Amino acid sequence: MAFADLGIDVGSVSTNIVLIDKNNELLDKIYIRTKGQPIQALQQGLVEIYQRNRDVEIRSVGTTGSARYLAGVIAGSDAVKNEITAHAVAALEEVPGTQTVIEIGGQDSKIIILRDNTVADFAMNTVCAAGTGSFLDQQAARLNLPIEEFGALALKAKNPVRIAGRCSVFAESDMIHKQQMGHNLADIVAGLCEALVRNYLSNVGKGKEILAPVVFQGGVAANKGMREALSKALNTDIVVPKYFDVMGAIGAALLARDAVKQRGTRTNFRGFSFCSTEFNVKSFECTSCANRCEVVELKTLAAVLARWGDRCGKWSEMPVDGLCKQAQKQTQQTG
């Protein structure tokens, strides 16, 4: 019987699940489109990873991502941590001494400044789609290019054109204009990559001291054109981890392992059998005070499992059915 730590990263675009062994080697990984259904995506991913690793015993579980609390309650997490913490821990494990983490995912991007192996500063962009994976997918489709070939084509450019990258609408409009002017596709694609990097550095990276080593992770790190544009703009080498697309999940697994060791108890993991359980989520507005918090409630057909989202604790600290009292406590960890 082999032992492994389970990391879960449930985001708006994708759900990533990994298994790592005691030496921090990746045993398996799963990437699934969330499609607005985080519970179903989580259950599907765990079923797949179990079917491929039936001889593995889970010794800890960590969750991160925008749906980390939900995933933490459902899976029985040992650590529920924010994305900044998870990505920073994974980057430091992969590249010791990392000072800057650039993470660009499907619908958002972030920068993490590390000093002396500690998060010193960070910034996130969840408003503008320019530079994210979804925008690049959209432009590749419009140009009738497989997204896998998008970055490679950018590297063939001789004279990248200047694209207005302030926002996704302007960028697309300017690309069309450059096509109509007769510029070749490679130069336009390279120009778009450079524009999106400028957008990132002037918004997300504004005012940040970006020092090497710079680690580039997230789905967009697969794009060779974006890698080259970042390296050119920062005038430094860009390090892309081997498993750049699941670094959040890897960080969650590492944090969960530490949490179980510090606690000195067994994992809270429910086991894979819960993947067939039907869960229901609803939200309601608490009118007890002027905050009017949106409270989220997770239930099965037979029990209320957890509530969260209130500032004062009126609902989240209210006793729930015995099945999930321990799991509910885990959702209060914020990293």
C-alpha positions as CSV (number, residue, x, y, z in Angstrom):
1,M,0.0,0.0,0.0
2,A,1.4,3.4,-1.1
3,F,0.6,6.6,0.8
4,A,-0.1,10.0,-0.8
5,D,-1.2,13.5,-0.1
6,L,-4.2,14.8,-2.1
7,G,-4.4,18.4,-3.4
8,I,-7.5,19.9,-4.8
9,D,-7.8,23.3,-6.6
10,V,-11.3,24.1,-7.6
11,G,-11.5,27.3,-9.8
12,S,-14.1,28.9,-12.0
13,V,-12.6,27.5,-15.2
14,S,-10.9,24.3,-14.1
15,T,-10.7,21.8,-11.3
16,N,-7.2,20.3,-10.7
17,I,-6.5,17.3,-8.5
18,V,-3.1,15.9,-7.7
19,L,-1.5,13.1,-5.7
20,I,2.1,13.5,-4.4
21,D,4.2,11.0,-2.5
22,K,6.4,11.6,0.6
23,N,9.2,12.8,-1.6
24,N,7.0,15.4,-3.2
25,E,7.0,13.6,-6.5
26,L,3.8,13.9,-8.5
27,L,2.0,10.5,-8.7
28,D,-1.0,11.6,-10.8
29,K,-2.9,14.6,-11.8
30,I,-6.4,15.4,-13.1
31,Y,-7.6,18.4,-15.0
32,I,-11.3,18.9,-15.5
33,R,-13.3,21.9,-16.8
34,T,-15.5,23.1,-13.9
35,K,-18.3,24.3,-16.2
36,G,-20.0,26.2,-13.4
37,Q,-20.6,22.9,-11.4
38,P,-17.8,22.6,-8.9
39,I,-19.3,19.8,-6.9
40,Q,-19.8,17.6,-9.9
41,A,-16.4,18.4,-11.3
42,L,-14.8,17.6,-7.9
43,Q,-16.7,14.3,-7.7
44,Q,-15.8,13.4,-11.3
45,G,-12.1,14.2,-10.7
46,L,-11.9,12.2,-7.6
47,V,-13.6,9.1,-9.1
48,E,-11.1,9.2,-12.0
49,I,-8.0,9.6,-9.7
50,Y,-9.3,6.8,-7.5
51,Q,-9.8,4.4,-10.4
52,R,-6.2,5.0,-11.5
53,N,-4.7,4.7,-8.0
54,R,-6.7,2.1,-6.1
55,D,-3.6,1.0,-4.2
56,V,-3.0,4.5,-2.7
57,E,-4.0,5.4,0.8
58,I,-4.7,9.1,1.3
59,R,-2.9,10.5,4.4
60,S,-4.0,14.2,4.0
61,V,-6.2,16.4,1.9
62,G,-5.8,20.1,1.1
63,T,-8.1,22.4,-0.9
64,T,-7.6,25.8,-2.6
65,G,-9.2,27.9,-5.3
66,S,-12.3,30.0,-5.4
67,A,-14.4,27.0,-4.3
68,R,-12.0,25.9,-1.6
69,Y,-14.5,26.1,1.3
70,L,-17.1,24.1,-0.6
71,A,-14.5,21.5,-1.7
72,G,-13.1,21.4,1.9
73,V,-16.4,20.5,3.5
74,I,-17.3,17.9,0.8
75,A,-13.9,16.2,0.8
76,G,-13.1,16.5,4.5
77,S,-10.1,18.7,4.1
78,D,-7.2,19.0,6.5
79,A,-6.3,22.4,5.3
80,V,-8.3,25.0,3.4
81,K,-5.9,27.6,2.0
82,N,-6.1,30.6,-0.3
83,E,-4.6,30.6,-3.7
84,I,-1.8,33.0,-2.9
85,T,-0.5,30.7,-0.1
86,A,-0.9,27.5,-2.2
87,H,0.9,28.8,-5.3
88,A,3.7,30.4,-3.2
89,V,4.4,27.1,-1.3
90,A,4.4,25.1,-4.6
91,A,6.8,27.6,-6.3
92,L,9.2,27.5,-3.4
93,E,9.2,23.7,-3.4
94,E,9.9,23.6,-7.1
95,V,12.3,26.5,-7.3
96,P,14.0,27.2,-4.0
97,G,14.7,30.9,-3.5
98,T,11.8,32.0,-5.8
99,Q,11.3,35.8,-5.4
100,T,8.4,36.4,-7.9
101,V,5.5,34.2,-8.9
102,I,3.5,35.1,-12.0
103,E,0.3,33.0,-12.2
104,I,-2.1,33.4,-15.1
105,G,-5.1,31.1,-15.2
106,G,-8.3,30.8,-17.1
107,Q,-10.1,33.9,-15.9
108,D,-7.8,35.7,-13.5
109,S,-4.1,36.5,-12.9
110,K,-2.0,37.2,-9.9
111,I,1.5,38.2,-8.8
112,I,3.2,37.0,-5.6
113,I,6.2,38.7,-4.2
114,L,8.4,36.4,-2.0
115,R,11.2,37.5,0.2
116,D,13.1,35.1,2.5
117,N,10.6,32.3,1.6
118,T,7.7,34.4,2.8
119,V,4.9,36.2,1.0
120,A,5.8,39.9,1.2
121,D,3.2,41.2,-1.2
122,F,0.7,40.1,-3.8
123,A,-1.9,41.4,-6.2
124,M,-4.8,39.9,-8.2
125,N,-6.8,40.8,-11.3
126,T,-10.2,39.3,-11.6
127,V,-11.8,42.2,-13.6
128,C,-10.2,42.3,-17.0
129,A,-10.0,39.2,-19.1
130,A,-7.1,40.4,-21.2
131,G,-4.1,38.1,-20.9
132,T,-6.0,35.2,-19.3
133,G,-6.5,31.8,-20.8
134,S,-10.1,32.3,-21.8
135,F,-9.2,35.4,-23.9
136,L,-6.3,33.5,-25.6
137,D,-8.6,30.6,-26.3
138,Q,-11.1,33.0,-27.8
139,Q,-8.5,34.7,-30.1
140,A,-7.0,31.4,-31.2
141,A,-10.5,30.2,-32.2
142,R,-11.2,33.5,-34.1
143,L,-7.9,33.1,-36.0
144,N,-8.7,29.4,-36.6
145,L,-5.6,28.3,-34.7
146,P,-5.4,25.4,-32.3
147,I,-4.4,27.0,-29.0
148,E,-1.5,24.5,-28.8
149,E,0.0,26.2,-31.9
150,F,-0.6,29.8,-30.8
151,G,2.6,30.3,-28.8
152,A,4.8,28.4,-31.2
153,L,3.6,30.7,-34.0
154,A,4.5,33.8,-32.0
155,L,8.1,32.6,-31.8
156,K,8.3,32.7,-35.6
157,A,7.6,36.5,-35.8
158,K,10.1,38.7,-37.4
159,N,8.5,42.1,-36.6
160,P,5.8,41.8,-33.9
161,V,3.2,44.5,-34.4
162,R,2.1,46.7,-31.5
163,I,-1.4,45.8,-30.3
164,A,-3.4,47.9,-27.9
165,G,-3.6,45.6,-24.9
166,R,-5.3,47.8,-22.4
167,C,-8.4,45.6,-22.4
168,S,-9.7,42.5,-24.3
169,V,-12.1,44.6,-26.4
170,F,-9.4,47.0,-27.7
171,A,-7.0,44.1,-28.2
172,E,-9.4,42.2,-30.4
173,S,-10.3,45.3,-32.4
174,D,-6.7,46.2,-33.0
175,M,-5.8,42.7,-34.0
176,I,-8.6,42.8,-36.7
177,H,-7.3,46.2,-37.9
178,K,-3.7,44.8,-38.2
179,Q,-5.0,41.8,-40.2
180,Q,-6.8,44.2,-42.5
181,M,-3.6,46.1,-43.0
182,G,-1.9,43.0,-44.2
183,H,0.4,42.1,-41.4
184,N,1.3,38.4,-41.2
185,L,-0.3,36.2,-38.6
186,A,2.9,35.4,-36.7
187,D,3.7,39.1,-36.2
188,I,0.1,39.7,-35.0
189,V,0.1,36.8,-32.5
190,A,3.5,37.9,-31.2
191,G,2.3,41.4,-30.9
192,L,-0.7,40.2,-28.9
193,C,1.4,38.3,-26.5
194,E,3.6,41.4,-25.9
195,A,0.5,43.5,-25.4
196,L,-1.0,41.2,-22.9
197,V,2.3,41.1,-20.9
198,R,2.3,44.9,-20.9
199,N,-1.2,44.8,-19.6
200,Y,-0.3,42.4,-16.9
201,L,2.8,44.3,-15.7
202,S,1.0,47.7,-15.8
203,N,-2.0,46.4,-13.8
204,V,-1.3,43.4,-11.7
205,G,2.5,44.0,-11.4
206,K,2.2,47.8,-11.0
207,G,4.5,49.1,-8.2
208,K,5.9,45.6,-7.5
209,E,9.6,44.9,-7.4
210,I,9.9,41.9,-9.7
211,L,13.1,40.0,-8.9
212,A,14.5,36.8,-10.2
213,P,14.0,33.9,-9.9
214,V,10.7,34.5,-11.6
215,V,8.4,31.5,-11.7
216,F,5.6,31.4,-14.3
217,Q,2.7,29.1,-13.6
218,G,-1.0,28.6,-14.4
219,G,-2.4,27.3,-17.7
220,V,-1.2,30.3,-19.7
221,A,2.4,29.3,-18.9
222,A,2.0,26.6,-21.6
223,N,2.0,29.4,-24.2
224,K,5.6,29.8,-25.5
225,G,4.7,33.2,-26.9
226,M,3.7,34.5,-23.5
227,R,6.9,33.0,-21.9
228,E,9.1,34.8,-24.5
229,A,7.2,38.1,-24.1
230,L,7.5,38.0,-20.3
231,S,11.2,37.2,-20.5
232,K,11.7,40.0,-23.0
233,A,9.8,42.6,-20.9
234,L,11.5,41.7,-17.6
235,N,14.9,41.1,-19.2
236,T,15.4,37.9,-17.2
237,D,14.9,34.2,-17.6
238,I,11.5,32.8,-16.8
239,V,11.2,29.5,-15.0
240,V,8.3,27.3,-15.9
241,P,7.8,24.4,-13.5
242,K,7.2,20.9,-15.0
243,Y,3.7,20.8,-13.6
244,F,2.9,24.5,-14.1
245,D,-0.8,23.9,-14.7
246,V,-1.5,22.2,-11.3
247,M,0.8,24.2,-8.9
248,G,-2.1,25.4,-6.8
249,A,-3.2,21.8,-6.1
250,I,0.4,20.8,-5.4
251,G,0.7,23.6,-2.8
252,A,-2.6,22.5,-1.2
253,A,-1.3,19.0,-0.8
254,L,1.9,20.2,0.8
255,L,0.0,22.4,3.2
256,A,-2.3,19.6,4.1
257,R,0.6,17.3,4.9
258,D,2.0,19.9,7.3
259,A,-1.4,20.4,8.9
260,V,-1.8,16.7,9.7
261,K,1.7,16.5,11.1
262,Q,1.2,19.5,13.3
263,R,-2.2,18.2,14.5
264,G,-0.8,14.7,15.2
265,T,-4.0,13.0,14.1
266,R,-5.3,11.1,11.1
267,T,-6.7,12.9,8.1
268,N,-10.3,14.2,7.9
269,F,-10.7,12.8,4.4
270,R,-14.1,11.2,4.0
271,G,-12.9,8.6,1.5
272,F,-13.8,8.2,-2.1
273,S,-17.3,6.8,-1.4
274,F,-18.7,10.3,-0.9
275,C,-18.3,10.8,-4.6
276,S,-21.7,9.2,-5.1
277,T,-23.4,11.4,-2.5
278,E,-25.9,14.1,-3.7
279,F,-25.0,17.5,-2.4
280,N,-27.2,20.7,-2.6
281,V,-26.0,24.2,-2.1
282,K,-28.2,27.3,-1.5
283,S,-27.5,30.8,-0.3
284,F,-29.6,33.3,1.6
285,E,-29.2,36.8,2.9
286,C,-29.0,37.3,6.6
287,T,-31.0,40.4,7.7
288,S,-29.9,40.4,11.3
289,C,-27.7,43.5,10.8
290,A,-26.6,46.1,8.2
291,N,-23.9,43.8,6.8
292,R,-26.6,41.6,5.1
293,C,-24.1,38.8,4.6
294,E,-24.8,36.2,1.9
295,V,-24.6,32.9,3.8
296,V,-23.9,29.7,1.9
297,E,-25.4,26.4,3.1
298,L,-24.3,22.9,2.0
299,K,-26.7,20.0,2.5
300,T,-27.2,16.4,1.6
301,L,-30.7,15.0,1.4
302,A,-30.5,14.1,5.1
303,A,-28.3,16.7,6.8
304,V,-27.0,20.2,6.8
305,L,-23.3,19.9,6.5
306,A,-21.9,23.4,6.9
307,R,-22.7,27.1,6.6
308,W,-20.2,29.9,5.8
309,G,-20.0,33.5,4.5
310,D,-21.2,35.4,7.6
311,R,-18.9,37.9,9.2
312,C,-20.1,37.5,12.8
313,G,-20.3,33.7,13.0
314,K,-24.0,33.5,13.7
315,W,-24.6,30.9,11.0
316,S,-21.1,29.4,10.5
317,E,-20.8,28.7,14.3
318,M,-24.3,27.3,14.6
319,P,-24.3,23.6,15.4
320,V,-24.9,21.5,12.3
321,D,-25.6,17.8,11.9
322,G,-23.0,15.6,13.5
323,L,-21.7,14.3,10.2
324,C,-19.8,17.5,9.4
325,K,-19.0,19.3,12.6
326,Q,-15.4,18.6,12.2
327,A,-15.4,19.5,8.5
328,Q,-17.1,22.8,9.2
329,K,-14.3,23.8,11.5
330,Q,-11.9,23.2,8.7
331,T,-13.7,25.8,6.5
332,Q,-12.7,28.5,9.0
333,Q,-9.0,28.1,8.0
334,T,-8.1,30.8,5.5
335,G,-4.4,30.5,5.2
